[in-house]
């Protein structure tokens, strides 16, 4: 509080002295509407700037996580192949198939089948489940092969003499656990160009996979994750990342033989959570034709770039 002294000449000629206090506005005085609006506008502007900055930081952090996780999955896949001679789902690690009777069980002559995985194995839910590109089960759990197959020993412990054998788990985490996904990306459907949010024939539940960090809500019950299989009563989360998709195998060779794609790759659906597929320039259902200007290692479809994140293995 300040006190100010002023001098005043009264009518009688004497000099008078007046002292008054000059201080801050009374604590009971309010702010005008204009002042309040200015303050609120400033606060909103600061909040928006801070939010935008944090969004950018979060997005960069998520992109770094995706890169690290995709490299870990790639490392696991390559180690699986180095140990066994095959990618997951190839050779004896494919489903046993008697092409004459369409059977997939060890009760048939496994030695005549390229694959040795018995579909009657309790851990195998269905053929669609096994062949989903979101399924990382052979990197996480030891495969059970039909004993009649000549390469069944590859599922045994690592043999230091032959330097062959399964010595996983190659991934140390199940990520979000188990995901429900559409079968449109399965080999019998569109596979590389399909949409995992679409049910072409059936919804596939309890697929063991790993979720990327870009969180989204499920779509019509698809892309929903649970820590334990929903078949065992697992509860699905309301928000979670999208599953990484792993495209390794070419199912078009016929005779039940599964070979490697020309461009085996791992895909994250990116921040928007939508898989754009790969670029099938001539519409022949095969997006691995470099002569047609197709490059599935680039995130594009119909020549339009998307935010998918792709890591090619070869």
N, C-alpha and C positions, 0 to 999 in steps of 0.2 A: 504494500500500500504506500503510495506517495502522497506527500502533502505539498501544496503549491501556495506560495504567498504572493499576493498581488497588492498593489498600492492604488489607492483611489483618493481623488481630491474631492472632499465634501464641499457643500455650499458655504460652510462657515470658514473655509480656508485652511482648516487643519487637514493634515495627511492621515487618512485612515488606513488601517491594515486589515485585510480579510484573508483568512486562510481556509482552504477547502481541500477535501480529500479527492484524489483521482485514483481510482483502482479498477480492477477487472470488473467485468459485467457481473451483476448480482447472480448468485448461484441459482436463483429462481427464474432467471431470464431464459427463454427458450431460443432455439435456432429457427431461422426462417425456413420455409419449404424449399426455397432455392438452394440454401446452404446444404440441406439434407440431400437434395438430389445430386448436387455436385459430389458430395462425399460418397454416396452410394455408387455413382457412376465410376469414380476412381477405384473403389473396391472391386467392382465387377470387372473392370478392365485388368486390374492386377491379377485377379483370380483366373481370368481367361488366359492371360499370358502364361501364368504358372502352370495351368492345366495343359496347355499346348506344349509347353516345354517338357512336362512330365510324360505326356503321350509319346513324344519323340524319343525320350530316354527309354521308356518301356518298350517301344517298338524295336529300338536298336538292341536292347538286352534280349528280347525274344528272338530276334534274328540270330544273335550270337549263340543262344541256346540251341536253336534249330541246327545251325552249322555243326556244333559240337555233337549233338545227338545223332545226326546223320552220319558223321564220320565214325562214331562208335558202332552204329549198325553196319556200316560198310566194312569196318575192321572185323566185325564178328562174322559177316558173310564170307569175306575173303579167307579168314582163318578156318572156317568150316570147310571151304573148298580145299585149302591147303592140307587139311588133316584127312579128308575123305576122298578127295579127287573129284567131288561133285558139289554143285550148288545145292542148297536146300530144295527139296522137291524134285531132284533129278536123279537119274540112275536108280539105284536100289532105294533111294529115299523118296521116290515117287510112289503113288498108289499102285499096288499090285493090280494088274488088269489082264484077265484072260479075254483076249479080243474075240475069241470064238463064242463065248457064252456071256460076256459082259459082266463077269464076276470080279470081285475085289478082295477075296478072302484067301487065307492061307490054306483053306481046304482044297483049293485048286493047285495045279502044279506051278509053284512059284518060280521054278527054274526056267519056265518058258516065258516069264513076264519080265519086261524091263524093270518094273518096280517091285518093291518087296514090302511096302507098308500095308498092313492088314486093316481093312476098313472095319473089321469086327473088333479091333482094338478098342476097349472102352473109352480111351482118351480121344478117339476120332469121332467127332459128332456126325459128320456127313462128308460126302465128296465136295460139296460146295464150301463147307467150312474149311476143309483141308486146303483147297485151292484158292481161297481168298487172298488177294495181295496184301491184306492187312495182317495175315496170320504169320507170326514169327515163332511158332511153337517149336520147330526143330532147332532153333538157336537157343531155346530156353530149357527144353527137356530132351532127354535121350530118346531117339526114335526106337520103336520096337519093330524089327523087321522079321519077315517070315523066315524061319530057320531053314527051309528048303531052298532058299535063294543062295546062289554061289557067293554073293557079296554081303550076305547077312552079317558077317563078322565085322564089317565096317562100323556097325552100331555098338560094338564092344568097346572096352577100354582101349586107350591108346597103346599101340604096340611099338615099342622102341626099336624093334628089329626091322619091321616093315615100314616104320614111320608112318603108319596109317591108323585111323580109328577116330571115333567121336570122343572129344575131350572137353566138352562143354560143362556147364552152360556158358555159351559164348556172350550172352548178355546177362548182366547181374541184376536186372530189374524188370518187372512186368509193367513199369510205367503206371498207367492208370488202371491196368488189370485186364478187363474183358470188355469188348465193344460189340454192339449190335450194328450190322452194316448191311446195305443192300447188295444183291448179287450181280448188279449190272457190270461190275468190273471183273467178273469171273470169266474163265476161259470159254465157257459155253455161251457167254453173252458178248458184250462189246470189249471186255478185257481192258486193253490199254486206253481206249477212248471212251469207256463207259463212265457212269456217274455213280459213286458209292452211296448217294442219297436216293437212288432209284432201286426199287424192287422189280427186277425183270421177271423173276419166277418166284423167289422166296426171300424172306428176311433171314439173315444168318446171325444167330445170337452166340454170345460167349466166345468170340474170337480173341485169342490172346495176342495182344499187341502193345504198342507204345504210342502215347499221345504226344503231339507237338504242343508247344506252350500257348498257341493262339486259341483262347477259350471261346466256345460258342454253345448255344443251346442245341439240344437234339432236334432233328427234323422228322416229325411223324414217327417217333420212336427209334429212328436210326441215328447213328453217331452218338449213342448213349453209352456211357461207361459204368461199370460196376467193379468193386474191388474183388468180389468173388462171383462165380458164374450165377446168372439169374436162374439157371436150372436148379441151383442149390439154395435159392432164396436171396440171392444178392440184390441189393437195392441200387438202382441206377441214379447217377448224379444228375443234377439239373444243368450244370455247366461243366464243360471239360474241353480239352483240345481235340483236334481231329487225328485219326490214326495215320501214322506213316504208311504209305503204300510201297510195297517192294515188288517190282516187276522184273523177274529173273528168267522165266521159263517160256519157251515157245511150244505151245500145245498143238501146233498145226502139222507136225511131222507125220502123223498117222501111225497106226500100229501100236498105240499106247506109248510111243517113245517121246520123252520130254527132253528137248534140247534147250540150249541157252539162246535168249534173245540176242539180236545183234548189238543192242544197247541196253544191257541190264542196268537198272537204275532204282534209286530210292526217291520218293516224292513226298514233300510236305505240301499240303493244300494252301499254305500261305495264310496271311492275315485275314483274308475274306472267308476262309474255311470252305472254299469251293474248288473241286478238282476240275480243271479245264480239259483234261485229256491231253493226248499228244497230237501233233499236226499230221493228219492223214490227207495229204494234198490231192491225191487222185481218187480218193474215196473207195479204195480197194480193201479197207479194213486193216491195212498194214501201214503203220506210221514209221517204219524203219527203212524207207526207200530213199537213200541220199540222192539218187538220181532224179527224184521228183522234188528235190529241195526240202525234203523232210529231215528234221533233226530232233528226235525225241529228247535229246539232252538239253534242249532249250524250252523254257516255259511258254509255250504258245499253242494255240489251236486255231486252225483256219488262218494262220498268219498273224493273228492278233495276240500281242504279248499279254500275259497274265501275271499274277503275283505268286504262282506256284514256285516252289523252290525244289530244284532237281539236282541230284548228284548221280552222275553216271559212273559205273564201276569199271567199265572197259572203254 
